[in-house]
Amino acid sequence: TAGIAVAAMFAVMTITAAPFGRLVDRHGQTGVLLPTALASAIAMGALATAGQLEAPTGVLIGLAALSGLMPPISSCQRAILSDHFADAERRSAFALESILQEIIWTAGPMIGTLALILSGPPAMLYLAAALVLVGTVLFAANPLSRNWAAPQVTRTRGGAIAQPGLRTLLLLSALAALSFGQFEVAVPAFADAEGSLRAAGAILALWAVGSALGGLLYGTRISHAPPHRRLIATATLCAIGFVPAAFAPGLWTLAPLAILAGLGIAPLLSVVYETTGAVAPEGMTAEAYSWLNVAFPAGFTIGAPIAGALADGPGARVALGTSGIAVAVGALVVHTRRRTLAPPGEVERGRGRVKRGSG
């Protein structure tokens, strides 16, 4: 039941991501962020209460699905960063954003686990609901979000997804997420085979630390290479970083190798976010970023069962060592489709600007 409920939540998140981004482009951020945050928070709180009352399975799954009506904060944030910074500053801004993601992905499960230990499963959902609501209100109250407006344009058929460059980035993102999802399952499988499943959490945390370190290094570098070269380089770094993990003789050795496996992640995500803003059609920046919220879950959804099948078959080492194949294919995709990544009108970076004088 829990697995179906989580799948239902992610399905709703995936289905609504692009439409929510489209609404942001048309009507601004506040009018989309606040209603979706309220709906998601109410659904989470109701799910916690329904679980305590032992509600029927269908009710639990339905409420879990409604909790997937998540506010498109990441898309809104990236649209603001893309419009407010240029060149090296934009690169550093997205590198910082990728580092903060690693902190979120590491801290979130720890906070949830603490709530579980102290008060039980319902407390985790009540806390999640509060974080979604409070975080969204604080974000939407910021003048950068409140006054953001995309220029109103005549939309082409298909919207942002009609841009070939965005489709290239979505393919790369899905393949990269497949690799990440595979490694995230392969590590616990390896730890379990070594007789210490609990060590998996610490190793995955070190993986996130490696990504943050890579993001810091990338954010301080000034590169004038075109986007496709930086995408290929960072995706290749990701792919190579996964290989040594397959040769780890034990958990103690896998720990530092996990840091190595993470070094390319934040830089790759930084370039993806930066390039998405560059290739997005005028007036469709938020929608373009929302499509990434479709590609990444899709990749994770495919990568996790692949790792499970490999761990149960050839073994966890094979699952670890082959984690980089998908992101390597992503680098090849970028190379073959590199001409699609030329920004549509390099001079028009004035789209979606925050109104001047807004602080």
N, C-alpha and C positions, 0 to 999 in steps of 0.2 A: 504493500500500500504506500509506504514511504517513497519507494522508487518511482511509482506511477505519479504520485503527487509532485515530486521534484521535476519529473519529465513534463508534467502539465504546466508547471510554473515557467520552465525554460521555453516551452513551446509558445506560451503567450508572450513572453519577453521577446522572442525571436520574431513573431508575427507582427507585433506592434512597434518594433524599433523604428523601421523606416517611416511608417505613417506618422508617428510622433515627431520624428525629425522634420517631416514635411510640414506639419502643423507649426513647428517652431519657426521655420523659414517664412511661413505665411503670416503668422499672427504674433510673433515674438515669443520670448522664453517664459515669462511669468504665467501667462494664461494656460500653458501646457504643463509646466513643472508642478504647480501647486495642486491642481485637480488630480493628476496622476499619483502624486505622493500621498494625498489623502486617501485615494482609493486603495492603493497598495498597503498603506499602514492599517487601514480599517480591516482589510482582508487578512493581514497577518495576525492582528489582534483577535479577530473572529475565529481564525484557525486555531489559535492557542486555546481559546475558550471552548470551542467545539471539541477539541481533543480531550480536554478535561471532563467534558460532559459525555464523552464516549459517543459522539455523534456518528451516524452511518458513514461508511467509507465514501460514498458518492459525495456527501457534503464536504468531507475533508479534502477530497481531490478538487472539488469545485472551488473551494476557498483558496487552496494552494494555487490554482490556476489564476484566480483573480489577483493574488499577491504579485503575480508577474507583470502587472500593469505599472512597471517601474518608471519613475521620472527620468527623462533622458539627460541627466546631468552631465555625463561624460561627453555627449555630443555637443551640448551647449558650451561646456567649458573649452573644448577644443576649437569650437567655432570662434570663441572670444580670443583665445591665444593666437589662432591663425590670423585674425584680423588686426590684432594689436601689435604684433611683433613681425619683424622682417629679417631675412637672411640669418646671420649667426645668432641673433637674439632669439629668433623663433626656434632655431635648432636647440638652443639651451633651454628654452621654456618647455619644449616637448620632452627633452631629456629629463628635466626635473619632474614633469608630470608622470613619466614612466617610472621614475624612482619612487614617487609617492604611491603609485599603483602597487609596487612591490610591498611597501609598508602596509597598505590596506589589506592585500591578500595574505600577508603574514599575521597582522594584528587581528583581523576579523575573526578567523577561527579560534584564536586564543581567547578573545573576549567572549565569544559564544560558548566555548568550553568552560570558562570561569562561571558564566551565568548558569550553565548546566549543573556544575558541581555545587554551586551555592543554593540554587532554587529549583532546579529541575528543568525539563524540556520546555514547558510553557514560557518560562522566564526568557529563554533564548528568543522566542518569537516576539514577545512583548518588547524586549530590548531592541530587536531588529526594527520593529514598527516605529519605535520612538526615534531611532537613529535616522531612518529614512525621512520621517516627517520633519524633525528638527533640522537635519542637514540640508534638506531641500529648501525649507523656509529661509535659513541663513544664506544659502546660495542665491535664491531668487531675490532676496532683499538687497543684495549688493548692486550698486549702480551699474556696474559692468554688465550684469545680467539683465537688470530691469530695463535698461535703455538700449540694449542690443536690438538691432533691426536689420533684417536682410532686405535688399532692394527688391521690389516687386517686379517680377519679370514674367514674360509669357513662357509657360513651361512647355518643354518639348515632350513628345510622347515617351513615356518611360521614366521621366524625371532624371535624377542624378545618375541612376544606374545605366542610362544610355551613354554616358561618357566612357569610352574604351579604357582610359587610364584608370578610372575607378574600378572597372572590372578586373584589370590586372592586379590592382592592390588587394581586391577582395580574394582573388585566387591565392595570392601570396599569403594573406592573413589566415585563410582557412588551412592552408598547408602548414604554416608555422604553428597554428594552434593544434593541429593534429600531432605534430612532434611534441609540443608541450604536454598535451593530454596523455600521450604515450609514456613520456618520461615520468609524469606525475603518478601513474599507476605502476610503472615498472619498478620505481624505488621501493614502495611498500612490498611488492612481490619479492624483491631481492632481500629486503630486511627480514621478511617472514621466512624465506629460505635459509637465512643465516641464524634464525632462531631468536630474533629480537625485533618484532614488528613495531614496538614502540619507538624505536630509533628512527623510523621513517619520517616522523614529523620534524625531528631536528635536522635531518639531511635535506628535506625539502625546504626548510627555513634557510639553510646554507645556500641552497640553489637560488633562493630569492635574494640573499645577500650578494651573491655573485652577479646577479642581474643589476642590482643597485650600483655595485662598483663599476660595472661596465657602463651604466648610464652616466655616472659621474665623470668617467674618463672621456666618454663621447661628448658630453655637454661642454667640456672645457677645450675641445679641439675645434679649430677653424678649418673647415674643408670646403674647397670650391668645386669639388667633384659634382657632376650632375646627379640628380636623384637616383637614376637607375643604377649608377655605379655604387652609390652608397647602400642602396637596397641589396644589391648582389653581394657586396662585401660583408655586410652585417648578417645576411642570411647564411652565407658561407661560414662565417665565424660561428654562428649557432650550430650549424650542421657538424662542423669539426669538433666543437666543444663536447658533443655528446659521446663521441667515439671512445675516449679513454675510460669512461665509466664501465664499459663492458669488460675491462681487464682488471677491475678492482678485485684484489684477493679477499677483501673482507669489508665490513662496514666502516672501520676506521679509515681505510683507504678511500672508500667511496665518498666520505665527507668532504675532503678537499677537492676531489674530482667533481663533486656537485657544484662547487663554486665556479670551477672552470666551465662546466656545462651551462651556467647561467650568464656568463659574461656578455654574450651577444644578444640577449633577449631585449633588455631595455634600449640599447642602441637601435635594434631593428624596429621595435615599436615606435621609437622616436621618429625614425625616417618615414615609417608608414603614415603616422599622424601628420607629419609636416607635408608630405607629398599629397596626401588626401586633400588638404586645404588648398594646395596649389592647382590640382586638376579639377576640383569641384566646379561645376558650372555656376555662373553668376546667379546669386539668389538661392542657391541650393546647398550651402555649406553644411548646415546642420543635418540635412537629409543624408548627405554624402558620409558624414561621420557616423550617422545612425546605421548605415549599412555595414559598418565594421562590427557593430553589435549583433549582426546576423552571422557574419563570416566566422568570428572567433568561437562562439558556442558551437557552430556546426563542426568546426575542426576538432574541438575538444570531444564532442559527442562521438566522432569517428575514432579518434586516437585512443581513447580509454579502452574500448573493447578489443582493439587490435593488440594493445599491450597485454591485456588479460589472456587473450588467446595464445600469444607468444610465450607468456610466462607459464601457462599450463602445458604448452607443447615443448618447444626447444629449450625453454628455460628463461629465467629472469635476466640473465646476462645478455641474451639475444634481444630481449625486449629493450634493455638499456642501450645496447650498442646500435640498434637500428632506429632509435628515436630520431636521429638527425636526417633520415632519408627524405621525409616529406618536406622539410624546410629546404633541403638541398634542391629538391624538385622545384620548390618555389623560386629559388635563385635562378634556375634555368628558365622558368616561365617569364620572369622579369627580363632576362636577357633576350628571349625571343620576341617579347612584346614591348621592348624598351621605347620604341617610337610612340607608343600610346601615352607615355608619361610626360610629354611636353605640355606645360601649362597652357590652357586655352586663353591666350592673351596675357602675356607676362606683365604687361603694364597695368592691367586693371586689378590692382590689389585693394581697391577702395571699397569692395563689396562688403556688405554686412558690417559696416563700421559702427562702433558705439558712438552715439551722438556726442558731439563736442560739448564741453562744459558740464559733463555729467559726473565729474570727479574722477 
